[in-house]
Amino acid sequence: MSKDLPDLRASHEDRDRVVDVLRIAAGDGRLDAEELDARLESALTARTLGELAELTADLPNASAARAKDVLVVEQHGGKYIREGRWSVPARIELRAQLCRVTFDFTHAEITSDILRIETDMVHGKLFFTGTRDIAIDTDDLTLTYSKLKLRPRTSPTPPRLRIELAGKLLHAKVIEKRS
């Protein structure tokens, strides 16, 4: 976000980045639950970069840097889609109920060889879209009334990205699509 252009319209990605920073700050004890809720509501309804900048102005820059290392996704109902050009963090925390979550790696900027996704999904679908040079490891995933639809990896070269899927699925599906 640019402080030089405070009247510039904010994008969904700008809002998501601020939400991540606020959640990390709350986890660090810098914001109490009430203030977090108020700032999250303001972040999700902000129209300009200036409005978003005000929400994190009193928080240290370390939180913003750590937000890039961890993406926190909490989705209850509806859809969550991460596609196009996006920077893949080292870790994703996914807590979802009654929804469809899509991570499209086709044009993503891969910053690490391994992406760990800690998931707690109930009644949902998790889609991975990408190229053949991605491998998905589900050894640390607990399935309860859930299914995996993953494509076998046939390439002899090492994967560009190894996704370690961990946590639990209840009445959910993980589906891999290749572009």
N, C-alpha and C positions, 0 to 999 in steps of 0.2 A: 504494500500500500504506500502510496506517495503522500507525504505530508505537504508537498508543494502544490497538489491539486485536490484540495479538500472538497471541492464541489463536484468532482468527477463521480459519476454514478458507480455504485458498488456492484460487483458481480456476485454470483452464488459462491464462487471460489473464495472471494474476499471475505464474505460472511462466514463461510466454513472455517477459514483460517483463524478468524477472531474467536469463534466458538471454541475451537481447539485450545487456543491460548487461555481463554477464560476457564475452561474445565481443568486445565493443568494448574492454573493459579489457585483454583479452589482445592485441588488435590494437595497442593503445597501448603494450604492453610492461609493463603493470602486473602481469600474471599469466603464469607460465610454463605450458607445455603440461600438465605434470603437475597443477599446481594448478587449471588451467582444467577439466581432465577431472573432478577430484574435486568441484569446485564445481558443474559442470553436472549430475553425477549426483545430488548433493544437492538441487539446484534442481528437478530433474524428479521427485524422490520426496518433496519437502517437502509437509507436510500443512497447515501454518499459515503465516500472514503473518509471524509472528515468526521462524520457521525461514528464510524467504526473506530477511528483513531482515538477518539475521546474515551471509548470503553476500555482501552488497554494502556492509556497514557501513564497511569500510576503503577503499572506492573513492570517488573524488570525484563530486559531483553532476553535473558536466559530462557524464560518461558516460551518466547516466540521461537527460539532456536530448537527447543525440545519438541515443540508442536510439530516440527517437520519430521522428527524421528518417530512419532507415534500419531496415528490417525485414530480418533475415537469416533465410532459410529454407533449411535443409539437411535434405533428406528422402530416405531410402533405403528404398524399399518402403513399402507402405501408402498412407495418404491424409493430406493436409494440407488443412484447410479453414479459411478465414477468412471468417466470415459474421456476420450480425446487426449490432449496433452496434459498429463498430470504427473507430479513427482511421487514415485512410489516410496513410502517410508520403510524403515526397517521393521516396523511392527504396526499391526492394526488390531484394535480392540473392537470387536463387533458384538453388540447386544441388540438382538432384533426379535420382534414378535409380530406375527401375522403380516409379513411383508415380503417383498422381493428385493434382494440386494444384488447388484451387478458391479463387478470389477472388470473393466475392459483394459487389458494391458497392450493392445495392439499398437497404440501410439504413445504409450506411457514412457516416462523417463525412469529407467531402472537405475537406482542409485546403490543397490546392494545385491549381492549374489543370492541372499536368502531373505525372504519375507515371512515373518511369523504372524499368523492370524489367530488370535485368541477369540474363540467364538462361543456365544451362548445364544442359540437360535431356537425359537419355539414357533411351530407352524409357519414355516417360511421356505423360500427357495433362495439359494445362493448360487449365482452364476459367475463363472470365470470365463472370460473371452480373451483369446490371445493367439499367438503363433505357436508353432510346434516346438519351439525352444524353451518352453516352460514346463516344469515338472511339479506335480502336486503330491505332497506326502501327507497321508491321513493317519499315520501310526498313532498319534496322540489325540485322536478324535474319538469321542464316545457317541455311538449312535443308538438312539432309542426310537423305534418305529420310524426310522429314517433311511434314506437311500443315497448312494453315491453313483453318479453317472460320469465317470472319468474316462478319458481316452488313454489307451496304452501309449506309452512313449516309445517310439521306434528309432529315433535318431541316435547314431553312435557318438555324436559329439556331446559334450557336457551341456546341461541346460543353461540358458542365459539367466534364468531365475528359478530358484527352487522355493515353492510356497509350502511352508510347514503349517498345516491346518490342525489346530489343537482346540480342546474344549469339548462342548457337548451340543448335540442336535437332538431335538425332540419333535417328532412329526415334521421333519424337514427334509429337503433334498439339496444336494450339491451337484451342480451340473457344469461340465466343462464344454465349451464350444471353441472351435478353432476357426480362425479367419483365413 
